[in-house]
Amino acid sequence: GQQVMQIPQYQHVQEGEDFTTYCNSSTTLSNIQWYKQRPGGHPVFLIQLVKSGEVKKQKRLTFQFGEAKKNSSLHITATQTTDVGTYFCAGGVGNFNKFYFGSGTKLNVKP
Amino acid sequence: DAGVTQSPTHLIKTRGQQVTLRCSPKSGHDTVSWYQQALGQGPQFIFQYYEEEERQRGNFPDRFSGHQFPNYSSELNVNALLLGDSALYLCASSRQGAGTEAFFGQGTRLTVV
């Protein structure tokens, strides 16, 4: 069945260091979304990628969608303590908003 | 403009009981999806409702059922609760169509004892 794998599971960085999380799907995706979930909170939408090879930037965050639309990455430059949380990718399948979430990467940033 | 609202926020039930969780979608949204998020895991898709019908379903047993009302709000029902049903239940609303942004509610934390 459809699976979305995400690595690493945990990442501890010093403030100012970079961070990357990777997402891989067993099948081709129609789109991919990224979410951030703070401890005790709910997932908050960050961005959506639709096109093959697409790259989008939001300030210090860079999102990429692979050419085959089966993998994606989120890169944070110069992390800040406000970046702490769990980052999830969610792969969209088919014509409707049915998303398969990865298991998330929990980011901890030491000041 | 209210976002997605879910009720209740917390709930404690006994094994074998039944539970109903409620979701009001964001204004302008017509599609509601339900997810189960176990501790330390990513959300797992339960099902999606559009035009008052279940449009898609994940790998969940028939004990999980739902409903969507004409005002687009939705309910998730779980029968014969098991300890393993303890989780955060998330509702996400969106507009119909592929690849539209989904907005999540704050979730209902269900504990089965």
Interface residues (C-beta under 8 A of the other chain):
Chain A: G1 Q6 S30 N31 Q33 Y35 G41 H42 P43 V44 F45 Q48 V50 F88 A90 G92 G94 N95 F96 N97 K98 F99 Y100 F101 G102 S103 G104
Chain B: T31 S33 Y35 Q41 G42 P43 Q44 F45 Q48 Y50 R55 Q56 G58 N59 L88 L90 A92 S94 Q96 G97 A98 G99 T100 E101 A102 F103 F104 G105 Q106 G107
